[in-house]
Amino acid sequence: MSDHQRETAFLRQCIHYDDTAERHNLDERLTQAQRDERCVRCAVWLMALLTALAMAGLCYAAVFLADFPQNKSYLTIKVLGALGLASLISLLAFVGFWFVHRQELDQRREECRRLAMKLFESRLGQGHAKPLLGVVNDRENVAK
């Protein structure tokens, strides 16, 4: 389990102490964002695998076939080239989608942090600890 997944699981556990409609809605959106990100990540790996297999097939043909470009297995080479190009284009598109879904998941995690802080402050009272400098500066930069 990655740090990202551990942190998300911890945040989810923290907000489960709240029993409001806001928490249920946020939990559903977080679950959907995780599912979407995992699906796109699997598509990225599948396209990377197809691209690698097509390139391996083309390299095999180039090295081991006599008269490579003029060989009778021209259809096979053409299919491998088309598969490699299509999967490479799809790989680039899915990587873009992966970044978009990762940002959405990060936004949902930030909403979980806000809800958890609101829950902790309501249950434990206002904290007396000094805020972290990096966190305060980041929040001020985002607000501007």
C-alpha positions as CSV (number, residue, x, y, z in Angstrom):
1,M,0.0,0.0,0.0
2,S,1.4,3.4,-1.0
3,D,1.7,6.4,1.3
4,H,-1.0,8.0,-0.8
5,Q,-3.4,5.1,-0.2
6,R,-2.5,4.9,3.5
7,E,-3.2,8.6,4.0
8,T,-6.5,8.3,2.2
9,A,-7.5,5.4,4.3
10,F,-6.6,7.3,7.5
11,L,-8.6,10.4,6.4
12,R,-11.6,8.1,5.5
13,Q,-11.4,6.5,9.0
14,C,-11.2,10.0,10.6
15,I,-14.3,11.3,8.8
16,H,-16.3,8.1,9.6
17,Y,-16.7,9.5,13.2
18,D,-19.0,12.2,11.7
19,D,-22.5,11.0,10.8
20,T,-23.8,13.9,8.6
21,A,-25.0,14.0,5.0
22,E,-21.9,15.9,4.1
23,R,-19.7,13.0,5.2
24,H,-21.7,10.4,3.4
25,N,-21.6,12.5,0.2
26,L,-17.9,13.1,0.5
27,D,-17.3,9.4,1.2
28,E,-19.2,8.4,-1.9
29,R,-17.3,11.0,-4.1
30,L,-14.0,9.8,-2.6
31,T,-14.9,6.2,-3.4
32,Q,-15.8,7.1,-6.9
33,A,-12.6,9.1,-7.4
34,Q,-10.5,6.2,-6.1
35,R,-12.3,3.8,-8.4
36,D,-11.9,6.1,-11.5
37,E,-8.2,6.6,-10.7
38,R,-7.6,2.9,-10.3
39,C,-9.4,2.1,-13.6
40,V,-7.4,4.7,-15.5
41,R,-4.2,3.4,-14.0
42,C,-5.0,-0.1,-15.2
43,A,-5.6,1.3,-18.6
44,V,-2.3,3.0,-18.6
45,W,-0.5,-0.3,-17.7
46,L,-2.4,-2.2,-20.4
47,M,-1.5,0.4,-23.1
48,A,2.1,0.3,-21.9
49,L,2.1,-3.5,-22.2
50,L,0.6,-3.4,-25.7
51,T,3.1,-0.8,-26.8
52,A,6.0,-2.9,-25.5
53,L,4.7,-6.1,-27.1
54,A,4.2,-4.4,-30.5
55,M,7.6,-2.8,-30.4
56,A,9.1,-6.2,-29.4
57,G,7.3,-7.8,-32.4
58,L,8.7,-5.1,-34.7
59,C,12.2,-5.5,-33.4
60,Y,12.0,-9.3,-33.8
61,A,10.9,-8.9,-37.4
62,A,13.6,-6.4,-38.1
63,V,16.3,-8.6,-36.7
64,F,15.3,-12.1,-37.7
65,L,13.4,-11.7,-41.0
66,A,15.4,-11.7,-44.2
67,D,14.5,-8.7,-46.5
68,F,12.6,-7.1,-43.6
69,P,10.8,-4.3,-45.4
70,Q,10.0,-6.4,-48.5
71,N,9.2,-9.6,-46.7
72,K,6.0,-11.6,-47.4
73,S,4.9,-11.1,-43.8
74,Y,4.2,-7.4,-44.6
75,L,0.7,-7.7,-43.2
76,T,2.0,-8.8,-39.9
77,I,4.5,-5.9,-39.7
78,K,1.8,-3.5,-40.7
79,V,-0.5,-4.8,-38.0
80,L,2.2,-4.7,-35.4
81,G,3.0,-1.1,-36.4
82,A,-0.6,0.0,-36.2
83,L,-1.0,-1.7,-32.8
84,G,2.1,0.0,-31.5
85,L,1.1,3.4,-32.8
86,A,-2.5,3.1,-31.6
87,S,-1.5,1.9,-28.1
88,L,1.2,4.6,-27.8
89,I,-1.4,7.3,-28.7
90,S,-3.8,5.7,-26.2
91,L,-1.1,5.5,-23.6
92,L,-0.5,9.3,-23.9
93,A,-4.2,10.0,-23.6
94,F,-4.7,7.7,-20.6
95,V,-1.7,9.3,-18.8
96,G,-3.4,12.7,-19.3
97,F,-6.6,11.2,-17.9
98,W,-4.7,9.7,-15.0
99,F,-3.3,13.1,-14.0
100,V,-6.8,14.6,-14.2
101,H,-8.2,11.9,-12.0
102,R,-5.3,12.1,-9.6
103,Q,-6.0,15.8,-9.1
104,E,-9.6,15.1,-8.5
105,L,-8.7,12.5,-5.9
106,D,-6.3,15.0,-4.3
107,Q,-9.2,17.5,-4.1
108,R,-11.4,14.9,-2.4
109,R,-8.6,14.2,0.1
110,E,-8.3,17.9,0.8
111,E,-12.1,18.0,1.5
112,C,-11.7,15.1,3.8
113,R,-8.9,17.0,5.7
114,R,-11.2,20.0,6.1
115,L,-14.1,17.9,7.3
116,A,-11.8,16.0,9.7
117,M,-10.4,19.3,11.1
118,K,-13.9,20.6,11.5
119,L,-14.9,17.4,13.3
120,F,-11.8,17.5,15.6
121,E,-12.3,21.1,16.5
122,S,-16.0,20.5,17.3
123,R,-15.2,17.5,19.5
124,L,-11.8,18.6,21.0
125,G,-12.1,22.4,20.9
126,Q,-9.8,24.8,19.2
127,G,-6.2,23.6,19.2
128,H,-3.4,25.6,20.9
129,A,-0.6,24.2,18.7
130,K,1.1,26.5,16.3
131,P,0.3,25.8,12.6
132,L,3.0,24.4,10.4
133,L,4.7,27.1,8.4
134,G,4.6,25.2,5.1
135,V,0.9,24.5,5.4
136,V,0.0,28.0,6.3
137,N,2.0,29.5,3.4
138,D,0.4,27.0,1.0
139,R,-3.1,27.8,2.1
140,E,-2.4,31.5,1.9
141,N,-1.0,31.1,-1.7
142,V,-4.0,29.1,-2.7
143,A,-6.4,31.7,-1.3
144,K,-4.7,34.5,-3.2
